[in-house]
Amino acid sequence: MIRLFKHYIPHAVLLLALVDMVLLMAAAEMAWRIRADQLAIPTGVISERLQPMLVFSTVMFAAMVAVGVYGTDALRSIRFASARLLVALSLGIIALALMNTLLGGAIFWRFALFYALLGAAGLLALNRLLVGTLLGASAFRRRVLVLGAGHRADRLRILSEKPGSGFVIVGYVVMNEGTRVVEEAIARTAIHNLTRYVENLGVSEVVLALEERRNALPLKDLLRIKTAGVHVNDFSSFMERETGRIDLDTVNPSWFIFSDGFSGGRTVTAAAKRLFDIFVSMLLLSITAPVIAMFAILVKLDSRGPAFFRQIRVGLYGQSFEVVKLRSMRTDAEANGAQWATENDPRVTRLGRFIRKVRIDELPQTWSVLKGEMSFVGPRPERPEFVAGLEEELTYYAERHMVKPGITGWAQVNYPYGASIEDSRHKLEYDLYYVKNYSPFLDILIILQTLRVLLWNEGAR
């Protein structure tokens, strides 16, 4: 994987994305030439139309990222990829047509957009077909040697066998006499020279997956492998990179202290994030105010009680604040105390089920973003009643409060809606990844992928 702005991206995904950008530019150029030929006018030099070509390619690429074109399922299945591509291109064309109308046709000729859409659809589909046929599923998969044969090694084996995995395990080495779970592992004593063994297998990375590292860390072996030019990684860091989450089963305080990350509070990035929140929240409030007002009236007509629902949540540094949403439950929903939301929750009203599904109930939270209590991107704020229990049950839960809570977040685009301690644990692993690896690039990625969650109703309850 390649680390771009502190976020890990598989080599295959990065290559596919770069080729897609080139093909989108080619489709735009082809469209310009076809339309110019129809109008019998000179095409001119390419530098004169570079700006509209870049606008076309960027908007289309953003739509592709947003709907999950580069997700695991899309990379594994041509049929799945084609369906997502169709949705992405349709959304991209709508956005470009809207921009064209607002700017008086200053970006793109109308018919040129149609030709560019056809060209992009054909070229992008062909690209995926060629990548899947010629390179195959194992393209760019790193060759990994695992030092260890216990439960951690077995977890790596399971992870490597998942569709879309970015690595293949070429061997396991038993480093001590502990419990052996992976039967095919080779004993360290059977290998005369571990460095030579690594070279003969063509290993690109060695992962240390020992169950107990005390007095068992093979420092001499690791030093020789490292100086031979082979990347050496510990289990927790490897899992973070491959899964996009922090593995709570294996990390310890020293790993958090000495590993890279946790620089999201730097002045420049924090100021940029705040400026973005202010600008977008003001814009969004001005656009959605009629929608909020209309549904507030509908909520009042649908069931007894106030249109808006106010609740105390835990925010930055554990400080409490009041969040406002459109009411989607009955007023007596928590007559017996705070409860987790459940699937097909009987407390949800008829209209509430709809506004939850399309996330309209979340729109008033934009006011909390404007006030600075929340951000558009960050861990979802939880209720104090639940936080107290979760901090006792889950180690490092308090660390998620080191950044502002958000309307959407890394956990929301990667994990379905959950309402239990176990679900909270899984979501915490994603939240900690966000806190550790925060960057404006990751925020943009999350905002784009939130559209995928909305379109395919992933996680709504």
C-alpha positions as CSV (number, residue, x, y, z in Angstrom):
1,M,0.0,0.0,0.0
2,I,1.0,3.6,-0.5
3,R,0.5,6.1,2.3
4,L,-1.0,9.3,0.8
5,F,-1.6,12.2,3.2
6,K,-1.4,9.7,6.2
7,H,-4.1,7.4,4.6
8,Y,-3.3,4.0,3.1
9,I,-4.3,3.3,-0.5
10,P,-3.7,-0.1,-2.2
11,H,-1.3,0.0,-5.2
12,A,-4.0,-1.5,-7.5
13,V,-6.5,1.2,-6.5
14,L,-4.1,4.0,-7.0
15,L,-3.0,2.8,-10.4
16,L,-6.6,2.2,-11.5
17,A,-7.5,5.8,-10.3
18,L,-4.6,7.3,-12.2
19,V,-5.5,5.5,-15.4
20,D,-9.1,6.5,-14.9
21,M,-8.1,10.2,-14.7
22,V,-6.2,9.8,-18.0
23,L,-9.1,8.1,-19.7
24,L,-11.5,10.8,-18.5
25,M,-9.2,13.4,-20.0
26,A,-9.1,11.4,-23.2
27,A,-12.9,11.1,-23.3
28,A,-13.3,14.9,-22.8
29,E,-10.7,15.6,-25.6
30,M,-12.5,13.1,-27.9
31,A,-15.8,14.8,-27.2
32,W,-14.4,18.2,-28.0
33,R,-13.0,17.0,-31.3
34,I,-16.3,15.3,-32.4
35,R,-18.4,18.3,-31.6
36,A,-15.9,20.7,-33.3
37,D,-16.0,18.5,-36.4
38,Q,-19.9,18.6,-36.4
39,L,-19.8,22.4,-36.1
40,A,-17.1,22.6,-38.8
41,I,-14.9,24.7,-36.6
42,P,-11.2,24.3,-35.8
43,T,-10.4,22.4,-32.6
44,G,-7.5,24.6,-31.7
45,V,-4.6,23.7,-29.4
46,I,-5.3,21.4,-26.4
47,S,-4.0,24.0,-23.9
48,E,-7.0,26.2,-24.7
49,R,-9.5,23.6,-23.5
50,L,-7.3,22.1,-20.7
51,Q,-9.4,23.8,-18.0
52,P,-12.8,22.4,-19.0
53,M,-11.2,19.0,-19.5
54,L,-9.8,19.1,-16.0
55,V,-13.2,20.2,-14.6
56,F,-14.9,17.3,-16.4
57,S,-12.4,14.8,-15.2
58,T,-12.3,16.0,-11.6
59,V,-16.1,16.1,-11.2
60,M,-16.5,12.6,-12.7
61,F,-13.6,11.2,-10.5
62,A,-15.2,12.7,-7.4
63,A,-18.5,11.1,-8.2
64,M,-16.8,7.8,-8.8
65,V,-15.1,8.0,-5.4
66,A,-18.4,9.0,-3.8
67,V,-20.4,6.0,-5.0
68,G,-17.8,3.4,-4.2
69,V,-16.3,2.7,-7.6
70,Y,-12.9,2.0,-5.9
71,G,-14.3,-0.2,-3.2
72,T,-13.4,-3.8,-2.7
73,D,-16.6,-5.2,-4.3
74,A,-16.2,-3.0,-7.3
75,L,-12.6,-4.1,-7.9
76,R,-13.7,-7.7,-7.5
77,S,-16.7,-7.8,-9.8
78,I,-17.0,-6.3,-13.3
79,R,-20.8,-6.4,-13.0
80,F,-20.7,-4.6,-9.7
81,A,-18.2,-2.0,-11.0
82,S,-20.3,-1.3,-14.1
83,A,-23.4,-0.6,-12.0
84,R,-21.5,1.8,-9.8
85,L,-19.8,3.4,-12.8
86,L,-23.2,4.1,-14.3
87,V,-24.5,5.8,-11.2
88,A,-21.3,7.8,-10.8
89,L,-21.3,9.0,-14.4
90,S,-24.9,10.0,-14.2
91,L,-24.3,12.0,-11.0
92,G,-21.3,13.6,-12.6
93,I,-23.2,14.6,-15.7
94,I,-26.0,16.1,-13.6
95,A,-23.4,18.1,-11.6
96,L,-21.7,19.3,-14.7
97,A,-24.9,20.2,-16.5
98,L,-25.9,22.2,-13.4
99,M,-22.6,24.0,-13.3
100,N,-22.9,24.7,-17.0
101,T,-26.3,26.2,-16.6
102,L,-25.3,28.4,-13.6
103,L,-22.2,29.7,-15.5
104,G,-24.0,30.2,-18.8
105,G,-22.4,27.4,-20.7
106,A,-18.9,28.6,-20.0
107,I,-17.5,25.2,-19.1
108,F,-18.7,22.7,-21.7
109,W,-20.8,22.5,-24.8
110,R,-24.0,20.6,-24.1
111,F,-23.6,18.0,-26.8
112,A,-19.9,17.6,-26.0
113,L,-20.9,16.5,-22.5
114,F,-23.1,13.8,-24.0
115,Y,-20.2,12.5,-26.2
116,A,-17.8,12.7,-23.2
117,L,-20.3,10.6,-21.1
118,L,-20.4,7.9,-23.8
119,G,-16.7,7.9,-24.3
120,A,-16.0,7.8,-20.5
121,A,-18.4,4.9,-20.0
122,G,-16.8,2.8,-22.7
123,L,-13.2,3.6,-21.7
124,L,-13.7,3.1,-18.0
125,A,-15.5,-0.2,-18.4
126,L,-12.8,-1.4,-20.8
127,N,-10.1,-0.4,-18.3
128,R,-11.7,-2.6,-15.6
129,L,-12.1,-5.4,-18.0
130,L,-8.5,-5.3,-19.0
131,V,-7.3,-4.9,-15.4
132,G,-9.4,-7.9,-14.3
133,T,-8.4,-10.1,-17.3
134,L,-4.7,-9.3,-17.8
135,L,-3.6,-8.5,-14.3
136,G,-6.0,-10.8,-12.3
137,A,-7.0,-10.7,-8.7
138,S,-3.4,-11.2,-7.5
139,A,-2.0,-8.1,-9.2
140,F,0.1,-5.9,-6.9
141,R,-0.4,-8.2,-3.9
142,R,2.6,-8.0,-1.6
143,R,4.4,-11.2,-0.6
144,V,4.4,-11.4,3.2
145,L,6.3,-13.7,5.5
146,V,4.7,-14.1,9.0
147,L,6.9,-14.7,12.0
148,G,4.6,-16.5,14.3
149,A,2.1,-19.4,14.1
150,G,-0.4,-18.6,16.8
151,H,-3.8,-16.8,16.8
152,R,-2.4,-13.6,15.4
153,A,-0.8,-15.4,12.5
154,D,-4.1,-17.2,11.9
155,R,-5.9,-13.8,11.8
156,L,-3.5,-12.7,9.1
157,R,-4.2,-15.9,7.1
158,I,-8.0,-15.2,7.3
159,L,-7.4,-11.6,6.3
160,S,-5.2,-12.6,3.3
161,E,-7.9,-14.9,2.0
162,K,-10.6,-12.2,1.8
163,P,-11.5,-11.0,-1.6
164,G,-9.6,-7.8,-2.5
165,S,-6.8,-8.5,0.0
166,G,-3.6,-6.5,-0.8
167,F,-1.2,-9.2,0.3
168,V,-0.5,-13.0,0.0
169,I,1.2,-14.9,2.8
170,V,4.1,-17.0,1.4
171,G,5.1,-18.7,4.7
172,Y,4.9,-18.8,8.4
173,V,7.8,-19.3,10.8
174,V,7.4,-20.7,14.4
175,M,9.7,-18.5,16.5
176,N,9.1,-20.2,19.9
177,E,7.4,-23.2,21.5
178,G,4.1,-21.5,22.1
179,T,0.7,-22.7,20.8
180,R,0.7,-23.5,17.1
181,V,-2.5,-22.7,15.3
182,V,-1.1,-22.5,11.7
183,E,-0.1,-26.1,11.1
184,E,1.9,-25.5,7.9
185,A,4.4,-23.2,9.8
186,I,8.1,-24.0,9.6
187,A,10.2,-24.0,12.8
188,R,12.9,-21.3,13.0
189,T,15.4,-24.0,13.9
190,A,14.8,-25.6,10.5
191,I,15.9,-22.5,8.7
192,H,19.7,-22.0,8.7
193,N,19.7,-18.4,7.4
194,L,16.4,-16.5,7.8
195,T,17.6,-13.6,5.6
196,R,18.5,-15.9,2.8
197,Y,15.1,-17.7,3.2
198,V,13.3,-14.3,2.9
199,E,15.2,-13.5,-0.3
200,N,14.6,-16.9,-1.9
201,L,10.8,-16.5,-1.3
202,G,10.8,-13.1,-2.9
203,V,9.3,-11.6,0.3
204,S,8.5,-7.9,0.2
205,E,7.4,-7.6,3.9
206,V,7.9,-9.5,7.1
207,V,5.2,-9.2,9.8
208,L,5.9,-9.9,13.4
209,A,2.9,-11.8,14.8
210,L,4.2,-13.3,18.1
211,E,1.7,-13.9,20.8
212,E,4.2,-13.1,23.5
213,R,7.1,-10.8,22.7
214,R,8.7,-10.8,26.1
215,N,12.2,-12.5,25.8
216,A,11.1,-13.9,22.4
217,L,11.7,-10.9,20.1
218,P,14.2,-12.1,17.3
219,L,16.2,-8.9,17.2
220,K,19.1,-10.3,15.3
221,D,16.9,-11.8,12.6
222,L,14.8,-8.7,12.3
223,L,17.9,-6.5,12.0
224,R,19.4,-8.5,9.2
225,I,16.1,-8.7,7.3
226,K,15.7,-4.9,7.7
227,T,19.2,-4.1,6.5
228,A,18.7,-6.4,3.6
229,G,16.0,-4.0,2.3
230,V,12.9,-5.9,3.3
231,H,10.2,-4.0,5.1
232,V,9.5,-5.2,8.7
233,N,6.2,-4.4,10.4
234,D,4.6,-5.3,13.7
235,F,1.2,-6.9,13.8
236,S,-0.8,-3.9,15.1
237,S,0.6,-1.5,12.5
238,F,0.1,-4.0,9.7
239,M,-3.6,-4.5,10.7
240,E,-4.1,-0.7,10.9
241,R,-2.8,-0.4,7.3
242,E,-4.7,-3.3,5.8
243,T,-8.1,-2.8,7.6
244,G,-8.3,1.0,8.1
245,R,-8.9,0.6,11.8
246,I,-7.0,0.2,15.0
247,D,-7.0,-3.4,16.3
248,L,-8.0,-3.0,20.0
249,D,-7.1,-6.6,20.8
250,T,-3.4,-6.1,20.3
251,V,-2.5,-2.4,20.7
252,N,-1.0,-1.0,23.9
253,P,-0.2,2.5,25.2
254,S,3.4,2.4,24.0
255,W,2.2,1.6,20.4
256,F,0.0,4.7,20.5
257,I,2.8,6.8,21.9
258,F,5.6,5.8,19.5
259,S,3.6,5.2,16.3
260,D,3.1,7.9,13.7
261,G,0.0,10.1,13.8
262,F,-2.2,12.2,16.2
263,S,-1.2,15.5,14.5
264,G,-4.8,16.6,13.6
265,G,-4.7,19.5,16.1
266,R,-2.0,21.4,14.2
267,T,-2.9,25.1,13.8
268,V,-3.0,25.2,10.0
269,T,-5.1,22.1,9.5
270,A,-7.4,22.9,12.4
271,A,-8.0,26.4,11.0
272,A,-8.7,25.1,7.5
273,K,-11.1,22.5,8.9
274,R,-13.0,25.2,10.9
275,L,-13.2,27.6,7.9
276,F,-14.6,24.8,5.8
277,D,-17.1,23.9,8.5
278,I,-18.3,27.6,8.7
279,F,-18.6,28.1,5.0
280,V,-20.3,24.8,4.2
281,S,-22.7,25.0,7.2
282,M,-23.8,28.5,6.3
283,L,-24.3,27.4,2.6
284,L,-26.1,24.2,3.6
285,L,-28.4,26.0,6.2
286,S,-29.4,28.6,3.6
287,I,-30.2,25.9,1.0
288,T,-31.9,23.4,3.3
289,A,-33.9,25.8,5.6
290,P,-37.1,25.3,3.5
291,V,-36.7,21.5,3.7
292,I,-36.2,21.6,7.4
293,A,-39.2,23.9,7.9
294,M,-41.4,21.7,5.7
295,F,-40.5,18.5,7.5
296,A,-40.8,20.2,10.9
297,I,-44.5,20.9,10.0
298,L,-44.9,17.3,8.8
299,V,-43.5,15.9,12.0
300,K,-45.9,18.0,14.0
301,L,-48.8,16.7,11.9
302,D,-47.7,13.1,12.0
303,S,-47.5,12.7,15.8
304,R,-47.9,14.6,19.0
305,G,-44.9,16.5,20.4
306,P,-42.3,19.0,19.3
307,A,-41.0,19.1,15.8
308,F,-37.4,19.2,17.0
309,F,-35.6,16.7,19.3
310,R,-33.0,18.1,21.7
311,Q,-30.5,15.8,23.4
312,I,-27.2,16.2,25.4
313,R,-24.2,14.6,23.7
314,V,-20.5,14.4,24.6
315,G,-18.2,16.5,22.4
316,L,-14.6,17.7,22.2
317,Y,-12.5,16.9,25.4
318,G,-15.6,15.3,26.9
319,Q,-17.6,18.6,27.1
320,S,-21.3,18.2,26.8
321,F,-23.4,20.1,24.3
322,E,-27.0,20.0,23.0
323,V,-27.6,18.5,19.6
324,V,-30.8,19.3,17.7
325,K,-32.5,16.9,15.2
326,L,-35.9,16.6,13.6
327,R,-37.9,14.3,15.9
328,S,-38.3,10.8,14.5
329,M,-39.5,8.9,17.6
330,R,-42.5,9.1,19.8
331,T,-42.2,11.5,22.8
332,D,-42.4,8.6,25.2
333,A,-39.6,6.7,23.5
334,E,-37.4,6.8,26.6
335,A,-39.9,6.7,29.3
336,N,-38.0,3.8,30.8
337,G,-34.6,5.4,30.4
338,A,-31.9,5.7,27.7
339,Q,-32.0,2.8,25.2
340,W,-30.0,1.8,22.1
341,A,-31.8,2.2,18.8
342,T,-32.7,-1.2,17.2
343,E,-33.6,-2.4,13.8
344,N,-37.3,-1.8,13.0
345,D,-37.5,0.1,16.3
346,P,-41.2,0.3,17.3
347,R,-40.6,3.7,18.9
348,V,-39.9,5.3,15.5
349,T,-42.9,7.2,13.9
350,R,-44.2,6.6,10.4
351,L,-42.6,9.8,9.1
352,G,-39.6,9.2,11.3
353,R,-38.7,6.0,9.5
354,F,-38.5,8.0,6.2
355,I,-36.5,10.9,7.5
356,R,-34.1,8.6,9.2
357,K,-33.7,6.6,6.0
358,V,-32.8,9.6,3.9
359,R,-31.0,11.4,6.8
360,I,-33.2,14.5,6.7
361,D,-33.4,14.3,10.5
362,E,-29.7,15.1,10.7
363,L,-29.9,18.4,8.8
364,P,-30.5,20.6,11.9
365,Q,-27.2,19.5,13.3
366,T,-25.6,21.8,10.8
367,W,-26.4,24.5,13.3
368,S,-24.1,22.8,15.8
369,V,-21.4,22.7,13.2
370,L,-21.7,26.5,12.6
371,K,-21.5,27.1,16.4
372,G,-18.3,25.1,16.5
373,E,-19.6,22.3,18.8
374,M,-19.4,19.8,15.9
375,S,-17.6,19.4,12.6
376,F,-18.9,17.8,9.4
377,V,-16.5,15.0,9.8
378,G,-15.5,13.3,13.1
379,P,-16.6,10.5,15.5
380,R,-20.4,10.5,16.0
381,P,-21.2,12.2,19.4
382,E,-22.6,9.8,22.0
383,R,-24.9,10.3,24.9
384,P,-23.4,10.8,28.4
385,E,-25.4,7.9,29.8
386,F,-23.7,5.6,27.2
387,V,-20.3,7.2,27.3
388,A,-19.8,6.5,31.0
389,G,-20.4,2.8,30.5
390,L,-18.4,2.6,27.2
391,E,-15.4,4.2,28.8
392,E,-15.4,1.4,31.5
393,E,-16.0,-1.4,29.0
394,L,-13.7,-0.2,26.1
395,T,-10.1,0.8,26.5
396,Y,-9.1,4.1,24.8
397,Y,-12.7,5.1,24.3
398,A,-12.0,8.5,25.8
399,E,-9.4,9.2,23.1
400,R,-12.1,9.6,20.5
401,H,-13.1,12.8,22.2
402,M,-9.7,14.4,21.3
403,V,-11.3,15.7,18.1
404,K,-14.7,17.4,17.5
405,P,-17.6,15.0,16.9
406,G,-19.0,14.9,13.4
407,I,-22.2,14.5,11.4
408,T,-20.4,11.8,9.4
409,G,-17.2,9.9,10.1
410,W,-14.8,7.1,9.1
411,A,-16.8,4.6,11.2
412,Q,-20.1,5.6,9.5
413,V,-18.8,5.0,6.0
414,N,-17.1,1.7,6.9
415,Y,-19.3,0.0,9.5
416,P,-23.1,-0.5,9.4
417,Y,-25.2,1.1,12.1
418,G,-24.8,-0.7,15.4
419,A,-26.4,-0.5,18.8
420,S,-24.4,-2.7,21.3
421,I,-21.2,-2.8,23.2
422,E,-19.6,-5.0,20.5
423,D,-20.8,-2.6,17.7
424,S,-19.4,0.3,19.7
425,R,-16.1,-1.5,19.9
426,H,-15.8,-2.0,16.2
427,K,-16.8,1.6,15.5
428,L,-14.2,2.8,18.1
429,E,-11.5,1.0,16.1
430,Y,-12.5,3.1,13.0
431,D,-12.8,6.3,15.1
432,L,-9.3,5.8,16.6
433,Y,-7.9,5.4,13.0
434,Y,-9.5,8.7,12.1
435,V,-8.2,10.5,15.2
436,K,-4.7,9.0,14.6
437,N,-4.5,9.6,10.8
438,Y,-6.6,12.8,10.4
439,S,-5.9,14.9,7.4
440,P,-8.0,17.2,5.1
441,F,-7.6,14.5,2.4
442,L,-9.2,11.9,4.7
443,D,-12.0,14.4,5.5
444,I,-12.7,14.8,1.7
445,L,-12.7,11.1,1.2
446,I,-15.2,10.6,4.0
447,I,-17.5,13.3,2.7
448,L,-17.5,11.8,-0.8
449,Q,-18.1,8.3,0.5
450,T,-21.0,9.5,2.7
451,L,-22.9,9.9,-0.6
452,R,-22.4,6.1,-1.1
453,V,-23.9,5.5,2.3
454,L,-26.9,7.7,1.5
455,L,-27.5,6.3,-2.0
456,W,-27.4,2.6,-0.9
457,N,-29.0,3.2,2.5
458,E,-26.0,1.7,4.3
459,G,-26.2,2.0,8.1
460,A,-29.5,3.8,8.4
461,R,-31.7,2.8,11.3
